[in-house]
Amino acid sequence: MTDWNKSQPILEIENLSISFFTRGGEIPAVMDFSCTVMAGEAMGLVGESGCGKSTVALGVMQDLGVNGRIVGGSIKFKGRDLNTMSARELAKIRGSEIAMIYQEPMASLNPAMKVGRQLMEVPMIHQNMPASEARMRARQLVADVRLPDPDRILDAYPHQLSGGQQQRIVIAMALMANPALLILDEPTTALDVTVEAGIVDLVKELGRKYGTSMLFISHNLGLVMETCNRLCVMYSGEAVETGNIRDVFNKMRHPYTQALFRAIPLPTANKGTRPLRAIPGNFPLPHERPQGCPFGPRCDYFRKGLCDAQDIKMQFINADDRHASRCLRIGQIDWHADWNSDKDVMPAEIGDIVLKMDDVRKYYEVAASSLFSGGDPKVVKANETLSFDARAGETLAIVGESGCGKSTFAKVLMGLETATSGKIMLFDENVQSTPIQSRNTDTVSQLQMVFQNPFDTLNPSMAVGAQIIRALEIFKIGKTTAEREKRMLELLDLVKLPRAFATRMPRQLSGGQKQRVGIARAFAGDAKVVVADEPVSALDVSVQAAVTELLMDIQRKNGTMLLFISHDLSIVRYLSDRVMVMYLGHVVELGTTDQVFSPPYHPYTEALLSAVPVADTSVVKKRIVLEGGIPSAMNPPPGCPFQTRCRWKAEVPGGLCDSEVPPLRDLGQAHQIKCHLSEGILARMEPVFTLAPEAAE
């Protein structure tokens, strides 16, 4: 590959078509896809699940399995067509010149081999590097990906590292042979927002340091904006819009791109005056693609006889930097028109207190050595002094990183665990020490949960309708089978699923449809308090918008109190009335959404906000990267739980942060914060989000 020069594209995909061949025939997954990545460029690939993003990446890696085949077009890497290379030539390029990072880090790591040995294998195999030199390079890369104590990390097994550390090791492994092209397939989806922010900074910095070009696959437009120079939007196997980030974000010229932006909670979104808009209809299955424009059946600007009459080619937008769109009506659409809801959205009426927590603690006692049960037992303080109340019709969001105690709190409330001390008043009953099996049917039916992963909560061998009827039987709703069947159909109406779905099996439903079934089941007993634990994090942005709207509609009708547990502060800002920020079992801030999202912040809240990717070029974000991970709940730091990572700690005199847990202070109007910072310092805090100078004019 010595004849390639840097003025040429490093990756050039032209009119690529990929199909999978099954017993049922050919299934086209990617069609007429073109994309160019120049040296040092980072290209983002976005679109809903099933649009073909990962298939394109696997096509570049020439790793489509036994059923996948490239049926048209070319993929040129450094000027040479990968499709025509021999297996031996491809083996030489993979891992050395082209490397791929997958969504799940453990899929790339050998659990039985030490991290250092796995890293060393890459240059030893691809470059015949001596073991001593490979070890030095591995140590350098571990330091480059900002992992503490590289020697300890090299001698650790993968299971001894956190998820964020494992992903950093996978990135280091991909860079060990200094590849020219790095493909990242949803590399941060499973990570906390703070870890994600660190990984994004790391990828950008390493890209600059090593001159690596990138193909970054994600459904998160904010993440793509922070990571990439250019963007390619995919729909149903086709590229529908491509260009540099600012052109596509500010001058989008395809209805699908516009629809994606209307479905994500930008800072301007408001659940009352400017609600999110889910893309109508469903994503087409490969064998059900419509004629002409595949987005036609879901498009606001569709014209019969035009959009469905021919195959549509990409056309360039004048004056922009390689900006192109696959739309015939670019000139007729008012691209600057604001999205206005066609219905008035009334806020839910806030009623009486339905849930009150008073000084609730949850401690676990574990053996010092879980293997041999030797030594003195240790106490894990999962929840510390939780106190708050919540009202009918209100949405209270609980946010924080993994390990902060959000899910433990949910388990205690649901009765799956009992609290160590304190009072939990659900309506007029103290359920603090009552496990779920001892709670009466009314209490169980009125307090329900919607889980993160709908796949794990439905019985795969039972029809959807039967699962809802089973919940009705448990809650003793309906005296006859006919009454329960009628109520089951009403619940399907409530969650906006066709009644015909009653006879379908879970495997026949999409992820968003399964989540709706989970919501229908939760409301089978007319629930008044619903705990929603990351209910939309596993869903596409459009499905996320639809499920969010559904939860708000049901809340307005039923006066439901919604406890919304999430690490996604964009959706929290849009959906919640009040926000509770948790860190290492403590409530560190509690207030209305406006109070929590505006200074003064708790230093941890400030860092969380800074980590949120925002898909808006008019917003400037202050960058605050948290150093280190969350301390162990088994061995928390003395004093303030956040002091080991706090950038404001030096402002507090006398080592107070190291020695005393701060009191929960009231800043006025029920805005509470657990921090030693003086009022003068808090008043000096600047907003994390500000308008860019050109947007403010």
N, C-alpha and C positions, 0 to 999 in steps of 0.2 A: 504494500500500500504506500510505497514511497513516492508515487507519481501524484498523490493528492496534495493540494495546497489549501491554505486556510481561507482563501477567498471563495472557495467552492463550498456548497452545503456539506455538512458532516453527515446528515441524514436526509435523504430525499425520497419520499414515498409518492409514487405517481399512480393514480387510478387503481389503487389496490382493491381487490375483491377477495374475500376469504369465505369459504363455505365449510360446513361440517356435514359429513355424509353418514346418515343413520339408516336403520332398516326402513324408516318411513320415507327416505329419499334425501335430497339435498336441502340443507337449511342455510340460506345465505346470512352471514353474520355481519360482514363488512362489505360495502359496495362503493366503488368509484371514489375511494378515499385518497386525498392528496394532502401532503404536509411536508414542509421544509424546515429543517433546523440547521442554522449556521453555527460555525465554531464559536464556543463560549456563550451560546444562546440557551435560554431556558424556555421551553414550550410547554404550556399547560394544556391538558386535554380534559374537557369537562362535559358532563351530560348525565342523564339519569341512568340507573342500573339497567343493564341490557342494551345500552346504545352501541357497544362495541369497543369501548376504550381499552379494556384489558386484552381483547382479541388482537387489536393493533399492536400492543406491546409484545404479545406472544409471537405475533407474526414477525416483528423485528428480531426477536430472539430465535426465530425459526424453531419454535417449540410448541406446535399446535396439536401434539398428540397423534394418535393413529387415525382419528376421524377428521381432523382439520387439514385443510389444503388451501394453498393460495391458488385461486382459479383465474386471476387476472391482475395485470399491473406489475409494478416493480418496486423493490425496496433497495435503494442504493446507500451503502455506507462507505464514506470516503471515496465515492465514485464507482464502487464495485457492487454489482447486483448480488445481494445475499441469496436470492432464489436459485442462482446458478452455481453456488459454491458446493464443494463436496463436504461430506460429514466431517472429514479431518480438518478442512479449512475452517469450518464453523466452530469446531471444538477449540481451535486455537484462538479465535476471536472472542468467543463467549468467556466472560470472566476477566479477560485481559484488556480487550478494547471496548467491549460493550458489557456493562454489568447491570443487574436488575435488583431492586429492593422491593420486597413484597409487603403486604399489609400486616401479616402476622409474622413477627420476627422468629418465633420458634419453628416456623416452617423452613427456615433457612439455617437453623443451628442444630448441631448434633448434641442431644442431651447427655450423651455418654463421653463426650470429649471436652477437654479443657478449652477455654476461650482462646488462649494463646496459640495452641496447636492448630485450631481451626483457622485462625488468621494467617498463620505461617504457611499453611498449605497452598494458599492462592499464589504467592510469588514463587514458591518452590516448584509448583506444577507448571505454571505458565511461563516463568522466566528462568527456571533452573537456578534459582538463588540459593546460596548455602544457608543452612539452618540458622547459623549465628546471625547472619545479615538479615534474614527474614524475621528473626525475633526482635532485632533492633527496629526494623520498619514497623512491626506490629505494635511495639511499645510507643513509637512516635505517633502512629495513627490513633491509638487509644487516647493519648494526650490531646491530639488534634480534635477528637470528638468530645473533648471536655469531660472525660471521666476521671474521677479522683483516684489517686494511688494506682497508676497503671500496672505496677508489678503484681499487686493483689488481684486486679481484674484479670490479668493474663493467666493467673493460676486458679481462677474460679471456674466452676461449671455454670452453664447458662441458667439453671434453676436458682442459683444463688444471686442472680441479678434481678432488678425490677424490670417491668415492661419497657420503660423509657430507656434504661441502660441496655437492655437486649437490642432495642432498635438502633441505638448508637453503635453497638458492636457490629450489627448487620451493615450499617453505613460504612464503618471502618473496613469491613471485609470487602465490600464492593469497591472501595478505593485503594485496596492493597496493591493492585497491579496498575494503578494510575490509569483508569480507562478514559477513553476520549468521550464516551457517551454513557450517561447514567440514566436508567429508567426507574422511576419511583411510582409504584402502584399503590395509591392510598396509604402512604407510609405512616400517617399519624392518626388514622381514624380511631384506633382503639386506645389512644393516649389521652391523658388529661390535657386541658387547654394550656396549662403552664409548661408541661413537658413538650407539647406540640410547638409552642412558641420557641422553645430552646432548640428543637430539632430543625425548625424552619430557618432560624438564624444560622445554625450550624451548616445546613445544606448550602445556603447562599454564600457563606464565608468560604467553605471548602471549594465551591464552584469557582469562586474568584481565585483562590490560592492555587488550585491545580488546573485551572482553565478548562474544567469539565463542562461539556454540553449536557443539557438535561431534557428529558421528556417526563413531565410531572403529571400523573393521572390523579384527579380528585373530583369530588362532587361539590367541594367547598370553594365557592368563587372568591371569598375573602383570602383564603390560603393561597390560591393561585395568584391573586393580585400581589401578595407579599413576596412570592417566590419567583415569579416568571416575568420575562420580558414580553412574551407573545402568548396568544391564546387560540385554541381551536375548539369550537363547540360542536359536539357530535349529537346526532339524533337518528335513531333507528339504522345504525350502520353507516351513516353518511356524515361527512363534514358539512355543516350548514352555515358556519361563519368562522372566519379566521382573520387575524390581524394583530397589531400590537395591543397591549393591554389597554392603554388610554383610548385608542380608537374604538375598540369593541365595547368598553365599559361606558364611554361617554357618547358614542355615536353608533349604538347597536343598529344593525340593519337586517336582522332576521327576527320574525315573530317569536321563534322559540327562545332566542336569547332574551328577548324582552320578557317573555313569560317566566323564565327562570328568575330574573331579577325581581319580578313582582311577587314571587313565592318565597323570597328570603327576607328575614327580618332585619332590614337596614335600619340605621338610627332614625330615619324619618318615618318608619312604620309605626302605626298606632292602632291598637285593636278596636278603638272606638271610631276614629275619624279616617284612618287610612289602613284598613285591615289588609292582611296578606291575601293573595288570590291564588288558589290552587289552579293548576292547569286543568281545564275540563277534559273529561274522557280519560281513556287509558292508553298506555304505551302499546303500539301494535306488536303482536307476535311476528317473528320473521316470516312465517308462511301466510300472514294476513295483512301484509303491507298494502296500503291503498295505491291506486294508480297515481302517477304524477308525484306531487309533493307528499312525502310520508307524514308530515305534520298537518296536512290539510284538514282532517276531521277534527282537530283540536284547536284550529287557528281562527282568531277573531276576524281575520282579513281574507278568508278563503273565498274564491270566486269560482263557482261551478263552470265548467267548460273552458277554464283557463288553467287553474292550478292542478286540475286532475287530467289534463289532456295530453301531457307530454312529460318526458324525463327532463328534470331541471338541472342545468349546469351552473357551476360557480361563476359569478361575474365580479370583476374588480370594481371597487368604489374609487372614483376619481380623487386624486390629490392625497389619499391616505397611503400609509406605509404597508404595502402588500395586504390591504384590507379587502376581503372578498366575502360575498354572501350568496347562498343558494335560494334566492327568492325572486319571483317574477314581478312583484308589486312594490319594489323598493321605492320607486318614485311617487306612488299614490298613497303611501301610508304616512300619517302624521306621527313621526317618531318622538316628538316632544310632548305629545298629549299625556297628561297625568292619568294614572289609573284611578278611577272613582268607583266606589262600590255602588251596585245597583239597589242596595237596600240600606236602610238606616239601622245601624248596629247600636242597640241600647245597652248600656253597661248593666251588669248584673246588680240587683239590689242587695246591698250589704245588710244582713239581718243580725240576729242575736248570736252570742258566743256559743259555739257548738263543741269546741275543743279548748281545753285549758291545761297547760303543763306548768307545774310548779316545782322548781328545784329538782328536776329528774336527773338521776345518775344511772349509768349502766356500766358495771365493772365485770370483767371476766377474770377468774383465777386460773392460771395455767401453770403447769409444772415447769421448773427451771430448765429441765431437759425433757422435751416431749418424747424423745426416743426411749429414755430409760427411767423417766419419772423420778429422777434423783434431785437432790438439792432443795432449797426453800422454794415454795411456790411464788410466782410473780403475779402482779395484778395489772391487767390491761384496762386502762380507763378509756373506754370507747366513747362514752358521753359524760360530760361534766356539767352539772347545774343548768340544765335546759329549762328556761322559763319563758313562756309566751302564751298568748291566746289567739284564737282564730274564729272568724264569724261566718255564718251562712252566706253563700254567694261570693265569698272572697277567694282570691288565689294567692297563696303564700308560697313563694319559691324558696327552696333550700339549696344553697350552692356551696361548692368547695371541691377540693381535689379528692382523688381516691384515698381512702384511709382517714378521712376527716370525721367520720361518724354518721354520715347521712343515712346509709342503709341500715346501720344498727338502730338508729332512731326509728326508722320505718318499721323494723321488725318488732321493736318494743311496742310501738303504737298498735300494730296489727295483732299483738298477742303471741307472735311466734317466739318472742323472748319476753321475760318479765323484768321490769326495772329493778335495780338494786335498792333505790330509795326515791322519795319524791311522790308527787301526786299527778295522775293523768285523769282529768275529768272529761269523759266523753258524754256530752249532754249532761245528765245529772248523776252519772255513775262513775265511780273511781275504778278504773280498770288497770291500775299500775301493777298489781300482782296477780291479775287474772289471765292465765294462758288462754289461747283461743278455744281449746277444747272445753273449757269451763264457762265460756261466755254464752249468754242466751242468744237465741236465733235472731231476735230483733237487733241486738248490738252488732252481730256479725254481718247481717244484711245491710245495716246502715253505714258500716265502715268497710270499704272495699279497696282493692289495689289493682292498678294497671301496670304491668311489668314492661321492662325494657325490650325483652325478646319475645315476640308473640309466638315464635316457633316452639318454645319450650313450655308454653302454658296451655296449649290445646292438645287434646287426646287425638293422635293421628289416625286412630281406627274408629272414630266416632263422628257422625255427621254433625255439621255446624248447628243445626236446629236442635238436635238431641242434646248437645252440650249446654245450650242455653236452657232447655227444658229441665235438665238435671239441676241447674242452679236454682230454678224456680221451685223445684220439688224440695230442695234443701231448705230454702227460705220459706216453705209452706205458703206459696203464693198460688192461688187458683185451687178450686175444689175438685175439678175434673180434668181429664186429659185434654178435652176440647178447650177449656178455659186457658190452660197453660200453652197450648199450641197457638191460640189467638194472641196471648201476651208475647210469646216468642216472636211472632210475625210483627207485632207492634215495635218490639225492640230492634228488629232488623230495620224497620222504617226509621227508627230513632237514630241509628248510626248510618243511615243512608246506604244500605246494602239492598240489592234486589231480593224480594221474598223467595225467589227461586234458589237462592244460596242456602236455604235451610237444608236441602238434601245433598249439598256438596260436602266433600271431605276436605280437611285442612290443606292437603297437598295440592288441591285444585285452586287455591287462593294465593294472591300475591301477598307480600309482607304487609302492605298497608291495609289490605282487606282482612288479614288475620288480626291485625291490631284493632280493627273495628269490631270484630267478633269478641275480642277480649274486653273491649269497652262495653259492648252490649251485655256481656255476662256480669261485669262489675255493677251495672245499673239494673240488673234483674230484680234485685230486692229494694229498689228505690233508694239507693245509697245517698246519704246526706254528707258524708265525708269520704273523699276518694284520694288515696295516695297514688300519685302517678310517678313511678320511679324510672326516669329517663325514657318516657314513653315514645319519643320521636327520634332518638339519637341513631337508631338503626335504619331509618327510613330516608328515602330521597327527599330533596327539598320540596318538591311539589306535593308529595304524599304527606310530608311533615306539615305543610300549610293546611291541607285538607283535614288531617287528624286534629290539629290545633283548633281549627274553626269548629269542628265537631264537638270537642270538649267544651268550648265556650258556649256553643248553642245549648248543649245539655245543661250546663251550669246555669244559664239564664232561665231555662224552663223549670228546672228542679230546685233551684236555690242551693246547689251543691257547693260545699266548701272543698276547694282543690288544693292539696299539698303537692307541689310540683318540684320533684327532686331532679336537678340537672347540673351539668358542668358547662352547658352552653349558655353564656350570658347574653347572647343576642336574642335567643328565644325567651329567656327569662325577662329581659327588659320589655319585650313586646307583650308578654302574656300576664305578668304578675302585677298584683296590687301592692304587695309588700315582699321584701326579700330578707332572708336570714342567711348570713354568711357564717359557715362553720370551718374551724381549723383545729385539728387534733382533739376533737371531742368538745371543744368550746364554741359557744356562740360569740363571735368577735364583732359582729355588727348586725343590727336589726333596725329596719325602718321602711318607709314607703319606697317604691321603686325610684321615684325622683330623688329622694334623699340619698339612697345608696349609690346611685349612678352619678351623683354630683359631689364635688368636694365640699366639706372635708370627708375624706375616706379613712377607714382603718387601713394601715399600710398593706395588709393582705388583700383587701378589696381592691386597692389601687393597682396592685400587681396582677390580680385576676383580670381586671378590666383591660389592662395594657396587653394581656395575652390574647384577647379576642380578635380574630381576623375579621376585618370589616371590608366588604366589597363595595367601597365607595371612594372614588378618587378625590372627592371634595373634603374628605375628613383626614386630618393629620393626627396621628396617634403618638403619644409619648411612649417610648420603649423602656420598659422596666423588666429585666429578666431576673427571675428568682434563682439564686445560686443554691445548689444542694437540693436534697429531697426532703420530704416530710419526715421528721424524726419518728422513731418507733413509739407507738402508744404504750409499749411495755417499759420503755425507758425514756419518758419525755424529758425535755430540758427543764431546769429549774426556772422559776420566775415566769415571765410571759411565754406562752407556748410558741409564739412566732419569732422570738428574739434571735434565733440562730440564722434566720434568713432576712431579717428586717433591714432595709436601707436607711431607716430613720433612727435606728437605735442610738447612734452617737449624739442625737439631740436631747436625750434624756440623761440628766446628770446623776452621779452617785451610784452607778451600777444598778439602778432600780429594776431595769428590765431583766437583769440576771437573777434577781433575788425574790421578787414579789410578783404574784399573778395580779394583773391589773383589775381594778373593780369595773363592773359594767356601768358606764356613765351615761346619763341622759343629756344629749346635746340640745334638747328642746323638741317639742312636737312629737314625742315618743320615738325619737331617733336615738338609738343606743349604740355605744361603741365600747369595746373592752381594750383600752390602750392607755399607756402612761404619758403620751404626748400632751403637752400643755395646750390650752385653748389658743394661745398665740401662734404656736407652730401649726396647729390644725388649720387656723385661719389663713396661713400662708400657702396651703396646698393648692396646686394648680390643676385644672381639669386634664384628664387623660386624653379626651377627645376634643379637638378644636377644628374649626373650619379652615381649610386652606386659604391663603390670602386672596387668590383669584376667585374663590367661591364666596368669600365674605364681602366682596365688593358689590 
